Amino acid sequence: MRSLRRALTAASAVSLLTLSVTACSDDGSTVRFGYISDYNGASLLAIADKQGLWDKQGLTPDIKVFTNGPLQIQALGAGDLDFGYIGPGAMWLPATGKAKVVAVNTLAYADRVIGRPGVRTMQDLKGKKVGVPEGTSGDMVLNLALRKAGMTAKDVQKIPMDPATVVSAFSAGQIDGAGIWYPLIDTIKQKVPGTVELASTKEFPDSSFPTAFVGGTGVDQELTRKVIKVLQEANDWRAAHPEESVTEAAALLKLDEAKVTADAANVQVMSTADLVAKTKDGTVAKWLNSLGDFFVSTGQLKSRPDPATYYTGDLYTEAYTK
């Protein structure tokens, strides 16, 4: 089995966007794949390597860790990545034509608005400093929670910062709240006992929050088909082996299995057959339209595009039936 060539150094916009485009081999067999350091982002890549699924498609993965989805979209646009992983909060970027959603991954409920000890409600954050990685799921849950509380972003001091800075700033008392996700929240709670969860995506049962794998708009269609096949086979192995999938993800992430298990508890895994059925019956489009409406309300989208313009559901379905 070809081993993964891991680049597990902390991702930054500068370093990741200057990765050499010569990473792709002359025969196109090397796939440059981005991910986020959590169960959602890492599990399928870890499984695909362990199970030899890349080899079956004649591909060699070159994976690189990123701190969030928008950075991966930037790298895709710059030609420094072929594929990547995003959470629901970054889905507005493919909707603007900056990438293609090639496969839905899971439904995720790991995002929270948190407050320092003494902050008990969203109203308590009024006028306070709230850190958030802009354009991410942390930003999304913050906007949802503010709306539910009858507030807007103008009611708080919203401070854009990358995820690692959210952790350090919250721990140092430099911000009063944050829009962020697990497993980073576990790290925060260890540093700041008494941290309060003020809002969660679990509080919005009428909404769905799909995570997804995305590809660059110029990526070859045949390569996309092969990558989708890898993801589908890894997805079904994960669905059939939930405990083992945690073990594989933990090994890739170099994290304690207990932490990854806690992270995986915020994830709804679906079989590939289920995802194909949901693609065919319009359920996936419904999820994406719901997010599209939300992003229109936040100003991230001017109008809601047809999901068919950025979700390659036809390729996903074809890859499964072949």
C-alpha positions as CSV (number, residue, x, y, z in Angstrom):
1,M,0.0,0.0,0.0
2,R,1.3,3.4,-0.8
3,S,1.7,5.4,2.4
4,L,0.2,8.8,2.9
5,R,2.6,11.6,2.7
6,R,1.5,13.7,5.5
7,A,2.1,17.4,6.0
8,L,0.9,17.8,9.5
9,T,2.4,21.2,10.3
10,A,0.1,24.0,11.3
11,A,-1.6,25.4,8.2
12,S,-1.5,29.0,7.4
13,A,-2.8,30.9,4.4
14,V,0.7,31.8,3.3
15,S,2.5,28.5,3.7
16,L,-0.3,26.4,2.2
17,L,-1.0,28.7,-0.7
18,T,2.7,28.5,-1.7
19,L,2.8,24.7,-2.0
20,S,4.5,23.7,-5.2
21,V,2.1,22.8,-8.0
22,T,4.6,20.2,-9.1
23,A,3.2,18.0,-6.4
24,C,1.1,16.3,-9.1
25,S,3.0,13.5,-10.9
26,D,3.3,13.6,-14.6
27,D,0.8,10.8,-15.0
28,G,-1.8,12.5,-12.8
29,S,-1.8,9.7,-10.3
30,T,-1.0,11.9,-7.3
31,V,-4.0,13.5,-5.7
32,R,-3.4,16.6,-3.5
33,F,-6.1,16.4,-0.8
34,G,-6.8,18.8,2.0
35,Y,-8.5,18.1,5.3
36,I,-9.4,19.5,8.7
37,S,-7.9,17.9,11.9
38,D,-11.1,16.3,13.2
39,Y,-13.1,13.0,12.7
40,N,-15.3,14.4,9.9
41,G,-12.3,15.6,7.9
42,A,-9.8,12.8,8.5
43,S,-11.7,9.5,8.9
44,L,-12.3,8.7,5.3
45,L,-8.7,9.6,4.3
46,A,-7.3,7.4,7.1
47,I,-9.6,4.5,6.1
48,A,-8.8,4.8,2.4
49,D,-5.1,4.5,3.1
50,K,-5.5,1.6,5.6
51,Q,-7.8,-0.3,3.3
52,G,-5.8,0.3,0.1
53,L,-8.6,2.1,-1.6
54,W,-6.3,4.6,-3.3
55,D,-4.3,1.8,-4.8
56,K,-7.4,0.2,-6.3
57,Q,-8.0,3.4,-8.3
58,G,-4.3,3.8,-9.2
59,L,-4.0,6.9,-7.1
60,T,-1.4,8.2,-4.6
61,P,-2.7,10.7,-2.0
62,D,-0.7,13.7,-0.9
63,I,-2.7,15.0,2.1
64,K,-2.3,18.3,3.8
65,V,-3.9,19.6,7.0
66,F,-5.7,22.9,7.1
67,T,-7.3,24.8,9.9
68,N,-10.6,25.4,8.1
69,G,-12.6,25.1,4.9
70,P,-12.2,28.5,3.4
71,L,-8.4,28.1,3.3
72,Q,-8.8,24.9,1.3
73,I,-11.1,26.7,-1.2
74,Q,-8.4,29.3,-1.6
75,A,-5.8,26.6,-2.2
76,L,-8.1,24.9,-4.7
77,G,-8.5,28.2,-6.6
78,A,-4.8,28.7,-6.6
79,G,-4.2,25.3,-8.1
80,D,-2.3,24.1,-4.9
81,L,-4.9,21.4,-4.1
82,D,-7.1,19.0,-6.1
83,F,-9.6,18.2,-3.4
84,G,-10.5,19.2,0.1
85,Y,-13.0,19.0,2.9
86,I,-15.4,21.7,4.2
87,G,-18.0,22.0,6.9
88,P,-21.5,23.4,6.4
89,G,-20.4,26.9,7.3
90,A,-18.1,27.1,4.2
91,M,-20.7,25.7,1.8
92,W,-21.4,29.3,0.5
93,L,-18.0,29.2,-1.3
94,P,-18.9,26.3,-3.7
95,A,-22.3,28.0,-4.1
96,T,-20.4,31.0,-5.5
97,G,-18.6,28.9,-8.1
98,K,-15.2,28.7,-6.3
99,A,-15.3,24.8,-6.0
100,K,-17.5,21.8,-6.7
101,V,-19.1,19.6,-4.1
102,V,-18.1,16.1,-5.2
103,A,-19.4,14.1,-2.2
104,V,-21.5,14.8,0.8
105,N,-19.7,13.3,3.9
106,T,-21.9,13.5,7.0
107,L,-24.4,15.6,8.9
108,A,-22.5,17.4,11.6
109,Y,-23.6,18.9,14.9
110,A,-20.2,19.9,16.4
111,D,-20.5,23.6,16.3
112,R,-21.2,25.7,19.4
113,V,-21.3,29.3,20.7
114,I,-19.4,29.2,24.0
115,G,-19.0,31.8,26.7
116,R,-16.5,32.3,29.6
117,P,-17.6,31.3,33.1
118,G,-20.3,33.8,34.2
119,V,-21.8,34.2,30.7
120,R,-25.0,32.3,30.8
121,T,-27.0,33.3,27.8
122,M,-26.5,34.8,24.3
123,Q,-27.9,38.1,25.7
124,D,-25.0,38.1,28.1
125,L,-22.7,38.5,25.1
126,K,-24.2,41.8,24.1
127,G,-21.4,44.3,23.6
128,K,-18.8,41.6,24.4
129,K,-15.9,40.4,22.3
130,V,-16.7,37.2,20.4
131,G,-14.0,35.4,18.4
132,V,-14.9,33.5,15.3
133,P,-13.2,32.1,12.2
134,E,-15.1,34.0,9.5
135,G,-16.9,32.1,6.8
136,T,-16.8,28.8,8.7
137,S,-19.3,26.7,10.7
138,G,-18.3,28.7,13.8
139,D,-19.5,31.8,12.0
140,M,-22.6,30.0,10.9
141,V,-23.6,28.8,14.4
142,L,-22.9,32.3,15.9
143,N,-25.3,33.9,13.3
144,L,-28.0,31.2,13.9
145,A,-27.7,31.7,17.7
146,L,-27.9,35.5,17.5
147,R,-31.0,35.3,15.3
148,K,-32.7,32.9,17.7
149,A,-31.9,35.2,20.6
150,G,-33.4,38.2,18.7
151,M,-29.9,39.7,18.2
152,T,-27.7,40.5,15.2
153,A,-23.9,40.6,14.7
154,K,-24.0,44.3,15.5
155,D,-25.0,43.4,19.1
156,V,-21.6,41.9,19.7
157,Q,-18.0,42.8,19.0
158,K,-17.3,40.1,16.4
159,I,-13.6,39.5,16.1
160,P,-12.4,37.4,13.1
161,M,-9.5,35.0,14.0
162,D,-8.3,31.6,12.9
163,P,-9.4,28.6,15.0
164,A,-6.1,28.3,16.9
165,T,-6.2,31.9,17.9
166,V,-9.8,31.4,19.1
167,V,-8.5,28.8,21.5
168,S,-5.6,30.9,22.8
169,A,-7.6,34.1,23.0
170,F,-10.5,32.5,24.8
171,S,-8.1,30.7,27.2
172,A,-6.3,34.0,27.9
173,G,-9.5,35.9,28.6
174,Q,-9.0,38.2,25.6
175,I,-12.5,37.3,24.3
176,D,-15.7,36.7,26.1
177,G,-17.3,34.2,23.7
178,A,-16.6,32.3,20.5
179,G,-18.2,30.5,17.6
180,I,-16.2,27.3,17.3
181,W,-16.4,23.5,17.1
182,Y,-15.4,20.3,18.6
183,P,-12.7,18.9,19.2
184,L,-11.3,22.4,19.8
185,I,-13.9,23.0,22.4
186,D,-12.5,20.1,24.4
187,T,-9.1,21.9,24.4
188,I,-10.8,25.1,25.5
189,K,-12.6,23.4,28.4
190,Q,-9.4,21.9,29.7
191,K,-7.9,25.3,29.8
192,V,-10.9,27.2,31.0
193,P,-13.0,25.1,33.4
194,G,-16.6,26.3,33.6
195,T,-16.8,27.2,30.0
196,V,-20.5,27.5,29.0
197,E,-22.1,26.2,25.8
198,L,-24.6,28.9,24.9
199,A,-25.9,27.5,21.6
200,S,-25.5,24.4,19.4
201,T,-26.4,23.4,15.9
202,K,-28.3,20.6,17.6
203,E,-30.9,23.3,18.7
204,F,-32.0,23.7,15.1
205,P,-33.8,20.4,14.3
206,D,-35.4,21.8,11.2
207,S,-32.0,22.5,9.6
208,S,-29.4,20.0,8.3
209,F,-25.7,20.7,8.3
210,P,-23.9,18.6,5.7
211,T,-20.1,18.4,5.5
212,A,-18.6,17.7,2.1
213,F,-15.6,16.9,0.0
214,V,-14.9,19.5,-2.7
215,G,-12.9,19.6,-5.8
216,G,-11.3,22.4,-7.8
217,T,-13.3,23.7,-10.8
218,G,-10.6,22.7,-13.2
219,V,-10.0,19.1,-11.9
220,D,-10.3,16.4,-14.5
221,Q,-13.7,14.7,-14.5
222,E,-12.2,11.2,-14.7
223,L,-9.9,11.9,-11.7
224,T,-13.0,13.2,-9.9
225,R,-14.8,9.9,-10.6
226,K,-11.9,7.9,-9.2
227,V,-11.7,10.0,-6.1
228,I,-15.5,9.8,-5.5
229,K,-15.2,6.0,-5.7
230,V,-12.5,6.0,-3.1
231,L,-14.6,8.2,-0.8
232,Q,-17.7,6.0,-1.3
233,E,-15.9,2.8,-0.4
234,A,-14.2,4.4,2.6
235,N,-17.6,5.8,3.6
236,D,-19.2,2.4,3.6
237,W,-16.4,0.9,5.6
238,R,-16.8,3.7,8.2
239,A,-20.5,3.1,8.4
240,A,-19.9,-0.6,9.0
241,H,-17.0,-0.2,11.4
242,P,-17.7,2.9,13.6
243,E,-15.3,2.0,16.4
244,E,-12.5,1.0,14.0
245,S,-13.0,4.2,12.1
246,V,-12.3,6.2,15.2
247,T,-9.1,4.2,15.7
248,E,-8.0,5.0,12.2
249,A,-8.8,8.7,12.4
250,A,-7.1,8.9,15.8
251,A,-3.9,7.4,14.3
252,L,-3.9,9.9,11.5
253,L,-4.7,12.9,13.8
254,K,-2.3,11.6,16.5
255,L,-5.0,12.1,19.1
256,D,-6.2,10.0,22.0
257,E,-9.1,7.8,20.8
258,A,-11.3,9.0,23.6
259,K,-11.2,12.5,22.2
260,V,-11.9,11.3,18.7
261,T,-14.8,9.2,20.0
262,A,-16.3,12.3,21.6
263,D,-15.9,14.2,18.4
264,A,-17.5,11.4,16.4
265,A,-20.6,11.6,18.7
266,N,-21.5,14.9,17.0
267,V,-21.6,13.2,13.6
268,Q,-24.4,11.5,11.7
269,V,-22.9,9.0,9.3
270,M,-24.8,7.7,6.3
271,S,-24.2,4.8,3.9
272,T,-23.3,5.5,0.3
273,A,-26.6,3.9,-0.8
274,D,-28.4,6.3,1.5
275,L,-26.5,9.3,0.1
276,V,-27.2,8.2,-3.5
277,A,-30.9,7.9,-2.7
278,K,-30.9,11.3,-1.0
279,T,-29.2,12.7,-4.1
280,K,-31.8,11.2,-6.4
281,D,-34.8,12.2,-4.4
282,G,-33.7,15.8,-3.8
283,T,-32.9,15.6,-0.1
284,V,-29.3,16.7,-0.6
285,A,-30.6,19.6,-2.8
286,K,-33.0,20.5,0.0
287,W,-30.1,20.6,2.5
288,L,-28.0,22.8,0.2
289,N,-31.0,25.1,-0.5
290,S,-31.6,25.5,3.2
291,L,-28.0,26.6,3.7
292,G,-28.2,28.8,0.6
293,D,-31.2,30.6,2.1
294,F,-29.2,31.1,5.3
295,F,-26.2,32.5,3.5
296,V,-28.4,34.9,1.5
297,S,-29.7,36.2,4.9
298,T,-26.2,36.8,6.2
299,G,-25.1,38.5,3.0
300,Q,-22.6,35.8,2.0
301,L,-24.6,35.0,-1.1
302,K,-26.5,37.5,-3.2
303,S,-29.0,34.9,-4.3
304,R,-29.5,31.1,-3.8
305,P,-28.1,29.1,-6.7
306,D,-29.4,25.8,-7.9
307,P,-27.4,23.1,-6.1
308,A,-27.0,21.3,-9.5
309,T,-24.6,24.1,-10.5
310,Y,-22.1,23.2,-7.8
311,Y,-22.9,19.7,-6.5
312,T,-21.8,16.9,-9.0
313,G,-24.6,14.6,-7.9
314,D,-24.6,12.9,-11.3
315,L,-21.0,11.9,-10.9
316,Y,-21.6,10.7,-7.4
317,T,-24.5,8.5,-8.5
318,E,-22.7,7.1,-11.5
319,A,-19.7,6.2,-9.4
320,Y,-21.8,4.1,-7.1
321,T,-23.7,2.3,-9.8
322,K,-20.7,1.4,-11.9
